[in-house]
Structure formats: C-alpha cells, structure tokens
Amino acid sequence: MATGLTAQSYRKAVTTARRDKKAGTGPKGLTEEQKQEIREAFDLFDTDGSGTIDAKELKVAMRALGFEPKKEEIKKMIADIDKDGSGTIDFDEFLQMMTAKMGERDSREEILKAFRLFDDDETGKISFKNLKRVAKELGENITDEELQEMIDEADRDGDGEVNEEEFFRIMKKTSLFG
C-alpha cells in the first residue's frame, strides 16, 4: 500500500532533517534561553505585578514572543489552561502554554526542513521528479505508479505537485509530528 511507503519515506527524510537540529529545543523541552525569554515576556506584561496576566496582557506577551494570536484563540487558550477559573494565567500556566506553542512552531520548522530536502530545485513544490530522486537516494524500491499515488494523496489543489502547505498537512496526517 502506497500510504505505508509514504510514511516510511517521509520518516527517513524527517530523521535526516532532525539530525541537523540543535539538542534541547524540541517540542518536549525548552532551552534555558527560551525559558528566560518567556519569563521576561510574562514579567513585562504582568503590569500590575499580581503574578498573573489577563487576556489583553496575554495577547501582548505572545506578540512579543513572535506569535500573532486571534482574539478567539486567546480566549480558548485561557479557558484551556486556566485551572482555577480566575480568567487569568499565572507564570506556570503561561510557561506550559508557551512550551506547547513553541513545540508546534518547532515541528512546523522541522517539517519545512524536510520539505526542502525533497524540493532540491527550490521551486517551492515537490514534483514527481523530486520524489523519485529522494526514493532512489533512500534506497526505496517504489514504482512510478506508487510515487504518483503519493503525490496524488497529498496534492489538494490538483496541480500535480505538493506545495509546503500540502506537505505540512500530509505530514501531520501521517502522525510523524504531534
């Protein structure tokens, strides 16, 4: 079945991309520098020194950390993480939330790194030719028909190639990334 081969081939490419990644910055943990950045953002936006931040302060703090959250997203984040129902978030809750957020960003960066391994001609898309080259480099014995099935499975806009967004979606679907 082509899907199994797809996941196996992608997994190898992703493993290669991960080798380049610095230790200690994956979704499971943050570097001390990242934790310090989060602490500084929290302290900066806890304007009244209460040890908590509300929805408005949270939005500003997240923007300072490079995120562009929407109002509904902020409300949902507070509801999801605010254990005591106070409508505010303390530092531990904020750290937990930002660790998850940074993990999402890291996994997206890793997926895009894997995408670039396939897209060696830098067209912004993975063509049949790109996929065939990677399969050959990885020693995969995949027929042209199976390679085409892999592209067809990921190709949502029908252009016969896989762009970054389509690649990201198929990688998430194959559960290689959280």
N, C-alpha and C positions, 0 to 999 in steps of 0.2 A: 504494500500500500504506500502511495506516494507521501502521505502525511507523516508516517514514521520516518521516512528518509529525510523529509523536510526538517523535522525536529532534530534529527541526528546531525545533519549537515550544518544547520544553523548553530546547534550546540557547540560543534567544533570551532566554528568561526567566532562565536562569542567567547569561548575559552581562550582563544588566541588574543582577542581584544582585551580580555580581563588581565592577561599576563602583563600588559603594559600599565595597568592601573596601580597607583601607589597603595601600599598597605595601609589599612586602618581607616579608609574613607568610605567603605562600602555601606550598604543600607543598614547593616547590623550595628555599626558604631560610628561615632564622630571623632574627628581628631580633637586634640585639646584646643587647637586654634579655632575650630568650628564652634566648640562649646563656649569658648570665650566670646566669640562674635555674638552668639545667641544671648549670652548673659549681658553683654554690653547693650544689645538692642532692647532686651527686656527692661534693664535698669533705666535706659534713656527714655523709654516710653511709659514707664511707671511714674508719671509726672507728679503724682501726689505722695509718692513714697510709701504707698499702702502695702507693697509686696504683691499686688495683683494688677492686672491690666484688663480693661473692658474692651468691648467690640471695636470702638473707634481707635483706641490705643493699639489694639492688635493689628488692625489694618495698616497703620503707620509703621509699626515694628516690622511686619512682614515685607512691606515695600522696601524698607531699609536693608533687608536681607536678600533683596533681588527677586521677590515674588510680586505678582500682580493679582491679588485675590479680589473676587467679586463680593458684593455685599451678602448674597445668599450663602456663598462659600464660608465667609467669616461666621455667619450665624450658625451654620451647620458645624463648623469646627469647634465653636464654643460649646454648643449643645453636646457634641460627641465627647469632648474632653473635660468639661466642667462637672466633676464628680459630685460636688456638693450643691449644685444647682444655684449658685450665687450669681451667675451671669458674668462672672469674672474668672480670669485664669491666673493661677499662681505660677512661680517660675518652673516648678517640677512639671506641671501640666504643659506649660509652654515648651519646655525642653523636649518632652515626649512627642509633642505635636511636630515640632520643627525637625526632630530626628527622622520621623516618618516622612515629612515633606522633602528633606534633603536626600533621603534614601530613594524617593521617587525620582528626583532630579538626577541622581547618580545612575539609576537603572536606565533612564532615558538616554543619558550620555553614553553609557555602555552600549546600548542598542544602536545608537547612531555611529559609534566607533565600528561596530560590527558591519553596519550598512556600508561604511566607507571601505571596508575590506573587500566587499563584493563590487562596489562601484569604483573600480580602479581607473576607469577612463573619465571619472569625475563629471558625468552627465547629470548627476542628481537622481539617477534611476538605475535599477538593476535590470539589465536586459537578459535575454536568453543566453547570449554570448558570455556575459559576466558570470551567470550562474553555472554554466558549463565549465568555465575556467576554474572556478572555486571547487566544484565537484571533482574535477581532474586533479587539482592540487592536493585535495584532501584524500585522494585515492578512493573516492566513492565510485562504485560501479552503477551509475544511474543512466537509464536510457533517455534519449531525447524526449520521448513521449512523457516520461516521468518528470523531467525537468520542466517541460511545458505545463504539466499539471500543477507543479509547484508555483509557477508564475501565475497561472490562471486562478489558483486558490487565493493568492494574495492581492491580485490586481482588481481593485474595486472600480476604477474609473474606465477600465476597458481599453487602455492604450497599449496593452501588450507588454508593459514593463511595470516594475514595482518601485514606487517613489518612497521617500522617507516615511511618510505617514502610514502608507500601506504596510511597509516593512515593520514599523513600530507596532501596528495593530496585530499582525500575524505573530510577531514575537511574544506579545502579551498573551495572545490566544493559545500559543503552544506552551504557556506557563513556564518559560525559561526565566522570566522575571516576574517578581511579585506583583 
